[in-house]
Structures are given as structure tokens and as C-alpha cells.
Amino acid sequence: MTVAVDDHSEHQHAAPFYQDQQSLVQRVADSVAEGAKQGEPCLVISTGEPNAAFATAVGSHRVDDRDALVRKIAALEQRAAALEQRAIALEVEVAHRKQLESRLAEALAARRRSEELLRDFVDNATIGLHWVLADGTIEWANDAELKLLGYTRDEYIGRNIAEIHADAQKIGDILCRLQRNEAIHDYEAPLLAKDGSVKWVAISSNVLFDGDRFVHTRCFSRDITARKGLEEQNALLLEATGVMARSLDYRMRLNDLSRVIVPRLADCCIIDVAREDGYERLAIAHTDPDLGAAEGGLLEQWSAATERDPVRRVLQTGEPVIVPCVADEDLAAFAQSERHAGELRQLGLRSLMIVPMVTHGRVIGSIGLWASESRRRYTAEDLPLALDLAARAAGMVEIARLYHVAESNNRAKDEFLATLSHELRTPLTAIMGWARMLSIGGLDDETMGTAIATIEQSAKNQAALIEDLLDVSRVVSGKLSLESEPVDVTNVIGNVLHAMQLAAAAKGIRVDAAGLNERAVVQGDSTRLQQIVWNLVSNAIKFSEEGECVKVRLERLDGDARIVVRDEGRGIPQSFLPFVFDPFRQADATATRVHGGLGLGLAIVKYLVEAHGGTVTAESDGPGTGSTFTVTLPLARLTRSAGSQPDALADLSGIRILVVDDDVSSRQMLKTALGRCGAEVDLAANVVAARHAVARSRPDVVVTDIAMPDEDGMVLLRHLRGADETRSIPVFAFTAFHHRDDLQHEFDVFLKKPIDPMEIARRIALTRTNQ
């Protein structure tokens, strides 16, 4: 320690300074004393006379030997420098230690963070992880594993892994392979969840060994339940489709389908087909054939239930029924009696699902799925597969039905051809036979008269048959044209009854008429209306026996004329009643039938009635009860015809009209009528000719039939609408097809045959006025 004290006497007179000096002296003295206690040397240098107090305090000594003083000072300076270097080194070491401690703390924190992240990754991974000891005990599992199977950690840890696996053979194979230190990858196995359901997983695992010691497995369980379920569903649908495609015997195929569904989708499968009076149970399959027979007998009793029957509910509403857990009240509702309910409870029915079999918007049956010992519980998740199976079954049933219909139609065609051959050959035999006899000669006058009359009648019969065939052909091709005029149905019926009186009297059949004392005017074709009544009355006489009565009644009701023809004859079987108006169909088409004919009369009646805007129905209680045919026609409006008065004609002067119709008479009729109203009319027999006519001279209006050979009126309409120069031409259309209502919005004016030409003229004039 070196201390320098400025002790000049000239400053001592300043009191403040002096006081400070005295304080400094005291502090230096204290420092020297403290250094002396610690054995440190002390050098005191004074520039003046030493202060007595200072000398007393520090025991200062004057150093006279300046060389010695310098040496001491140098030694002290060296020691001070060494001490300073040591202090600096200590400071560096302390700073380094602090840096190391900071780094250690950071490393420990990073390690803790890493461990926390790893623990979080393992515990909260989306894939199941678990460790299994050598004896199969589950040592640890993450949250995903527990969530997959529905167990708590306490319920899962400590159990043997074999208790969790649904397939003992699979878990045995897995453990054996791991014991041999084999790694397994994506090993598919079923696991039992806490709720009893089965979860399919793909297991990947290997073993942690400590030397030769089996520590534990490292297992990864990936949930593949959805994929496995989809594979099983696809396999089920594929097998079901294959089974249903084997034949067109839908009863046998539905039985096969029920056996495919059981046990894959249900413990018991019931398939019902809708009938008019309820439904018919066609198939019942059960996992236990013996129990299935008993269960089938119990479940058959459902067919007599009414509103409580879930099958009837599905058939009526088309909505599926799902009962996830069948309770006692459900069985009581299904059963017909307490005894029946008790028997159903003994079957252990736990869950129920019934789905409709729907085709073309029509419910044709249902498939019922029952769960018992398998402990399935049906939910909305099971619905898509069940509905898919039901749709395929419905499609198979519909295909089988259509096949049988086609087969029936083919039989009807063959029967018709046989009938046609018979009906044509029979009069032809009489014609040829009597013609041969006349050519030989030698017949007396009476026999000759009989021969000529027979030939004439046979020719008339053939002509009538041919006319029926031509009428059907015209109906099919849409070429049967009708005239339109006011017709009194009373006169039509009177004329037919007068003409048929002789035939009825010949068979001893009485014909009674009622309601003919009042007029009933309809708009239609008098010839075709007479054909309608003729066919119905002649059929009634044909199928009546001697002494029976045919009743013809005319009624007027709510703006309609109703013709009712009732006979007491053979009647119509209920099975044939829906087909009575079909062409080429006869209730008795055998070679031994009593009555002749082609079976076309009623088909022609139906078409003609509908062409007049009416309806026809047939009723019969079965064979031997007679039959009733009812024709309903709209009465004509009591309005004056625009064409009946010259001054009421529409003014079409200056209008060029193109009429397109393949029927010559219709073309000429329209040309005459429209020309009378002042129009310039061009004619075309088909669409090709109409295109040329439009190209030659652009018409103001086009009037076209829809049904024509090769190209129809729709083709012409698209041609006109497709060009800028003809797009605005009004197009009027008319048709004889009652089912073409869908075309009305396509044309500017749409009319149904029979058409009134003056009405067309009025519409054309109105179109010009509105332009």
C-alpha cells in the first residue's frame, strides 16, 4: 500500500481544508493499521513536514535511503501487477464457470422439453401404441390404444393381451414370432372392444431385448375397421349379386340371398314380398337351422298383425325401421298375444332393422335383419349396406317379373298367331269348299243358295278380322284418323241395338236398353263411336247363354255421357281382369275354346274411347258372374260452331300457311278449310318436303302433324327453330296420341285429334292479331 499526503503548512490555515486533511489522515491511518494486521508492508511518503497526528497514527518513518525506497517500490509494483493478473484470471475463470453453468441449465431445460415432447407424441399419437411383456401382460399403452378399444388405463394395463384379441390363433402366432425376435408388419387381427364390438387393426411390432432377456414388445396398432368393413361389404354385395343372377326364379334367389346375409349381417334374415292383401313371407334364414325353423314359425305369425306390424309399416311408407335395442314393449307390440310375446323373448331378439325393397319408386317387399346371439346393435350406419342389398334384390325381382311378362307376351303372341290362323282359315275353308262345289256343278237351287250365302258370310267375317288387324296397326303407328262432329250417342246406341237384335234373338238372348229417351251429344267420330258400342254389345251377346239378358244403359252425369253394357254371361277371371284391354290377349286362348275372335276388339275400344277424351273400365266378380263395361265420354259444349256460319269465318287473307301431314285426306281438308278463310295454303307430305317448301317460300304459319314416317313433327320444329330466318314462325301441332302432353310447351299451339279446322283458323287469326 502506498499513501501520499500533501502536508504543506501553507494550506493549514484554511479551516475547511484542514478538516478534510485531518479526515484523510485518519482514514489512511486506519488503512495502514488494517494492513499491518494482515502482515502487508506499508510505505508512507510525505512531501513536507510530517503531521504529528498522522505520524502518531501510522507510525511513519522517514526513508532517507532513496535507492532502497525505489527498490521497495519496484518490488511492491511487481507484486501488485502479479496480484492484478491473478485477479484478472480469477475474473475470467468465474465468467467461464458462469457460462458453463448457463449452458448446463439450458441443456437440462432442452432435455426436459425434449422428453416432454416425446412423451406427448407417444401418449397422444393417433396410432395405438403399447408394450407387452414376455408373458403377454400389457405393461403400457398410449391414449390412442385405450380410445380405440374403449378401456380406461386401469382396465387395460395389467391384462393379458390374449384377452383382448378376438382370434386366439392370430395372437398365438404373433407372440410366437416375436419370441423368435421376428418383426411383424401390418398383421391384421380382430380386437375385442369394451362394448363387445370387434375392432380390426393392422399390427406392426418388434421386441426390445437386453442381451438375451425379453424386455417388452414395441407394438403399433393401426385401426383398419372401416377398411375391413368396406371389404366385407363389397364381398357380401358381390356374393349377393352373384347369387341373385343365377336364375330368374326370384323365390329361390331370395332364399339364397337370405342365407348369404346370415351370419354376415344378421343372425336371422326375413324377406317379404308385397301382395294386394298384405305381404307374403318368402324366406327365413337363421344361424342355427334348428332354431331357425322354430323362429320362422313364430315370426310367420306377424303376417296377421295390422298396424303394429313393422313390416306393414315399411311396405306402406317406404321408410326403413331401426330398433337398436329391442325392449319388452317392442316385442309386445309385435306379438299377437302374451304367449306369442313370451316365445319371441325366448329367441333372444336384441336388435332389428327392416328396409324396403324399392324399384321405380314402388315398394315391392322388405328385408328384415334380426340380431340375437351375435350382440349386434343396428344403427343408421348399417342402413346404407342394407338398402343396397334391398335395392339389388328389388332389381332382381323386377327383372324376373319383366321376364315373366315378356314370356307371357310371347305366349300371347304365339296364341294370337294360332288364333289368327284358325280364324282366317275357318271361313277360308268354307269359301274354298263351296267354291269347289259350285265349280263342279250339279247343285240344286237351295244348295246353291246356301253355298253363295255361306261364301258371302265367310268373306264378311274375314273382312271384319282384317279390319280389326288394320285398326290395331293404325293405332300402333298413330295413323288412325278420326272425324270430329257433334254426335248423339242415343242414336249410335239405337242403331247398334237394332243391328244386333237379330243375332241376339238367334241365341235366345234378351237385350234391354235404358236411358235412350234423352239426347246426349258428344264431339267425335260417329263411325268409331258406333264401333265402340258394337264391340261391347257383340261381346256381351257372344259370351252370354240362352235365356240371359244383356243390358245397355245410357247415363248423363257431371258433364259426361256414360254407356254401361252389362251381361250375365261367363264373366272374367280376376287374374285376367287387369289385361282385358291388352291387344292379343284372351282369357281363353286354348285350341278348345268355345268362342272365336282375335282378342282385338276390347283393345280397339280402349284406344277409340281415349282418343275421344274418355275412359273405359271393366268389372267382374269372376267366372259365371257376368261382366260390366263402362264407357265415359265428355259431353259436347253447347256452343255454336264457328264454321257453321259464313260470317263467323276467321279472316286469314294475306297469310301463307304450310300444312305438313302424311295423311292425304287431312291435308286436303285443312287446305280447303283454311283456303275458305282466305289463306294461301302449301302442302307437304313429310318433313323433307316441308324443308323444301320453307326454302322456296317462307310461310307465316306452319301447321304440322307430330306422328309421321321417318321424321316427325319434332324434327321439323327443331329445324325451324335452328335458323334465324325461320325461328319466329309460329308452329301449330296436332296429334292423335293421348300421351304426348309433354310436347305442349314446345309448340306455339298444340291440339289433339280430332281437330276442328275452324278452330285452327281462329287460332291462326288470333296469332296474327297478337303480333
Long-range contacts (C-beta under 8 A, 24 or more apart in sequence): 1-31, 1-32, 1-35, 1-40, 1-41, 1-42, 1-43, 2-43, 2-45, 2-73, 2-76, 3-28, 3-31, 3-32, 3-42, 3-43, 3-44, 3-45, 3-58, 4-45, 4-47, 5-44, 5-45, 5-46, 5-47, 5-51, 5-54, 6-47, 6-48, 7-46, 7-47, 7-48, 7-49, 7-50, 7-51, 7-54, 8-47, 8-48, 9-48, 9-49, 21-51, 22-53, 25-51, 25-53, 25-54, 25-57, 26-57, 28-54, 28-57, 28-58, 29-54, 29-57, 29-58, 32-57, 32-58, 32-59, 33-57, 33-58, 41-72, 41-76, 43-69, 43-72, 43-73, 43-76, 127-220, 127-221, 127-222, 128-201, 128-219, 128-220, 128-221, 128-222, 128-223, 129-218, 129-219, 129-220, 129-221, 130-219, 130-221, 131-216, 131-217, 131-218, 131-219, 132-161, 132-216, 132-217, 132-219, 133-214, 133-216, 134-179, 134-214, 134-216, 135-160, 136-160, 136-161, 136-162, 136-175, 137-161, 138-164, 139-216, 140-216, 145-221, 148-191, 148-193, 148-199, 148-201, 148-221, 148-223, 149-191, 149-192, 149-193, 149-194, 149-199, 150-193, 150-194, 150-195, 151-194, 155-194, 163-192, 164-191, 164-192, 165-189, 165-190, 165-191, 165-192, 166-190, 166-191, 166-192, 166-198, 174-203, 174-205, 178-205, 178-206, 178-207, 178-217, 179-207, 179-214, 181-206, 181-207, 181-209, 186-222, 188-224, 188-228, 191-221, 196-375, 198-225, 199-223, 199-225, 200-224, 200-225, 200-227, 200-228, 200-229, 201-225, 232-264, 233-385, 236-260, 236-261, 236-264, 236-265, 236-385, 236-389, 237-385, 237-388, 237-389, 237-392, 240-389, 240-392, 240-393, 241-392, 244-392, 244-393, 244-396, 245-396, 248-399, 248-400, 248-403, 248-404, 249-400, 250-396, 250-397, 250-400, 250-401, 251-282, 253-396, 253-400, 254-282, 254-283, 254-393, 254-397, 255-282, 255-283, 255-285, 257-283, 257-389, 257-393, 258-283, 258-284, 258-285, 259-285, 261-285, 261-367, 261-369, 261-389, 262-286, 262-287, 263-287, 263-374, 265-369, 265-382, 265-385, 265-386, 265-389, 266-369, 266-370, 266-371, 266-376, 267-370, 267-371, 267-372, 267-373, 267-374, 267-376, 268-292, 268-295, 268-299, 268-349, 268-369, 268-370, 268-372, 269-367, 269-368, 269-369, 269-370, 270-299, 270-367, 270-368, 270-370, 271-365, 271-366, 271-367, 271-368, 271-393, 272-311, 272-315, 272-365, 272-366, 272-368, 273-357, 273-364, 273-365, 273-397, 274-315, 274-363, 274-364, 274-365, 274-366, 278-303, 278-312, 279-303, 279-311, 279-312, 279-315, 279-365, 279-366, 282-365, 287-373, 287-374, 291-347, 294-347, 295-347, 298-340, 298-343, 298-344, 298-347, 301-335, 301-336, 301-340, 302-334, 304-336, 305-334, 305-336, 308-333, 308-334, 309-334, 310-334, 310-352, 310-354, 310-368, 311-354, 311-366, 311-368, 314-354, 314-355, 314-356, 314-363, 314-366, 315-356, 315-363, 315-365, 315-366, 316-363, 318-356, 318-358, 318-363, 319-356, 320-353, 320-354, 320-355, 320-356, 320-383, 320-386, 320-387, 321-352, 321-353, 321-354, 322-352, 322-353, 322-378, 322-379, 322-380, 322-382, 322-383, 323-351, 323-352, 323-353, 323-378, 324-351, 324-377, 324-378, 324-379, 325-350, 325-351, 325-377, 326-350, 326-351, 326-352, 347-372, 348-372, 348-373, 350-375, 350-376, 350-377, 351-376, 351-377, 351-378, 352-378, 353-378, 353-382, 353-383, 353-386, 355-383, 355-386, 355-387, 355-389, 355-390, 356-390, 357-390, 357-391, 357-393, 357-394, 357-397, 358-390, 358-391, 358-394, 359-391, 359-394, 359-395, 359-397, 359-398, 360-398, 364-394, 364-397, 364-398, 365-393, 365-394, 365-397, 366-390, 367-393, 412-582, 412-584, 412-585, 412-589, 413-584, 415-584, 415-586, 415-589, 416-584, 416-589, 416-598, 416-599, 418-589, 418-591, 419-586, 419-589, 419-596, 419-597, 419-598, 419-599, 420-465, 420-469, 420-598, 422-591, 422-596, 423-461, 423-465, 423-596, 423-597, 423-598, 424-462, 424-465, 426-596, 427-457, 427-458, 427-459, 427-461, 427-462, 428-458, 428-462, 430-454, 430-455, 430-458, 431-455, 431-458, 431-459, 465-598, 468-598, 468-600, 468-601, 468-604, 469-598, 469-600, 471-600, 471-604, 472-583, 472-600, 472-603, 472-604, 475-603, 475-604, 475-607, 477-707, 478-707, 478-735, 478-736, 478-737, 479-662, 479-663, 479-707, 480-607, 480-611, 480-736, 481-663, 481-665, 481-666, 481-736, 481-753, 481-754, 482-524, 482-525, 482-528, 482-608, 482-611, 482-612, 482-736, 482-753, 482-754, 483-525, 483-526, 483-527, 483-754, 484-523, 484-524, 484-525, 484-753, 484-754, 484-755, 484-756, 485-523, 485-524, 485-525, 485-526, 486-521, 486-522, 486-523, 486-636, 487-521, 487-522, 487-523, 487-524, 487-525, 487-526, 487-529, 488-519, 488-520, 488-521, 489-520, 489-521, 489-522, 489-529, 489-554, 489-561, 489-563, 489-633, 490-516, 490-518, 490-519, 490-520, 490-554, 492-526, 492-529, 492-530, 492-533, 493-533, 493-552, 493-554, 493-563, 495-530, 496-530, 496-533, 496-534, 496-537, 497-537, 497-552, 499-534, 500-534, 500-537, 500-538, 500-541, 503-538, 503-541, 504-541, 504-550, 507-541, 507-544, 507-545, 507-546, 508-546, 508-547, 509-541, 509-544, 509-545, 509-546, 509-547, 509-548, 509-549, 509-550, 510-548, 510-549, 510-550, 511-537, 511-541, 511-549, 511-550, 511-551, 511-552, 512-549, 512-550, 512-551, 512-552, 513-551, 513-552, 513-553, 513-554, 514-551, 514-552, 514-553, 514-554, 515-553, 515-554, 515-555, 515-556, 516-554, 518-556, 520-554, 520-556, 520-561, 520-635, 521-635, 521-636, 522-561, 522-612, 522-633, 522-634, 522-635, 522-636, 523-612, 523-634, 523-636, 523-637, 523-754, 524-612, 524-633, 524-754, 525-612, 525-754, 528-608, 528-611, 528-612, 529-608, 529-612, 529-633, 531-604, 531-605, 531-608, 532-563, 532-605, 532-608, 532-609, 532-631, 533-563, 533-565, 533-631, 535-601, 535-602, 535-604, 535-605, 536-563, 536-565, 536-605, 536-629, 536-631, 537-565, 538-601, 539-601, 539-602, 539-629, 540-565, 540-566, 540-567, 540-569, 540-627, 540-629, 541-567, 542-595, 542-597, 543-567, 543-569, 543-570, 543-595, 543-627, 544-568, 544-569, 545-569, 556-635, 559-634, 559-635, 560-614, 560-632, 560-633, 560-634, 560-635, 561-632, 561-633, 561-634, 561-635, 562-630, 562-631, 562-632, 562-633, 563-630, 563-631, 563-632, 563-633, 564-628, 564-629, 564-630, 564-631, 565-628, 565-629, 565-630, 565-631, 566-626, 566-627, 566-628, 566-629, 567-626, 567-627, 567-628, 568-626, 569-626, 569-627, 570-623, 570-624, 570-626, 571-620, 571-621, 571-622, 571-623, 571-624, 571-625, 571-626, 571-627, 572-618, 572-620, 572-622, 572-623, 572-627, 573-622, 573-623, 574-620, 574-622, 577-618, 577-620, 580-618, 581-605, 581-606, 581-616, 581-618, 605-629, 605-631, 609-633, 610-738, 611-736, 611-738, 611-753, 611-754, 613-752, 641-756, 641-758, 642-758, 642-759, 642-761, 642-762, 643-673, 643-756, 643-757, 643-758, 649-676, 649-677, 649-758, 649-761, 650-677, 650-758, 650-761, 650-762, 650-764, 650-765, 651-677, 651-678, 651-765, 652-677, 652-678, 652-679, 652-761, 652-764, 652-765, 652-768, 653-677, 653-678, 653-679, 654-678, 655-679, 655-680, 655-700, 655-701, 655-764, 655-768, 656-680, 656-681, 656-682, 656-697, 656-698, 656-699, 656-700, 656-701, 657-681, 657-682, 657-699, 657-700, 657-701, 657-702, 657-703, 657-764, 658-682, 658-683, 658-684, 658-690, 658-693, 658-694, 658-699, 658-701, 658-702, 658-703, 659-683, 659-684, 659-703, 659-704, 660-684, 660-685, 660-686, 660-687, 660-689, 660-690, 660-702, 660-703, 660-704, 660-705, 660-708, 660-713, 660-716, 661-685, 661-704, 661-705, 661-708, 662-686, 662-705, 662-708, 662-709, 663-705, 666-705, 669-757, 670-703, 670-757, 670-760, 673-757, 673-758, 673-760, 673-761, 674-703, 674-757, 674-760, 674-761, 674-764, 677-761, 677-765, 679-761, 679-764, 686-710, 686-711, 687-711, 687-712, 687-713, 687-715, 687-716, 687-719, 690-716, 691-716, 691-719, 694-720, 694-726, 698-725, 698-726, 698-729, 699-729, 700-729, 700-730, 700-768, 701-729, 701-730, 701-731, 701-732, 701-764, 701-767, 702-729, 702-730, 702-731, 702-732, 703-732, 703-733, 703-734, 703-760, 703-764, 704-731, 704-732, 704-733, 704-734, 705-733, 705-734, 705-735, 706-733, 706-734, 706-735, 706-737, 706-740, 706-743, 707-735, 707-736, 707-737, 714-743, 714-746, 717-746, 717-747, 730-764, 730-767, 732-760, 732-763, 732-764, 734-760
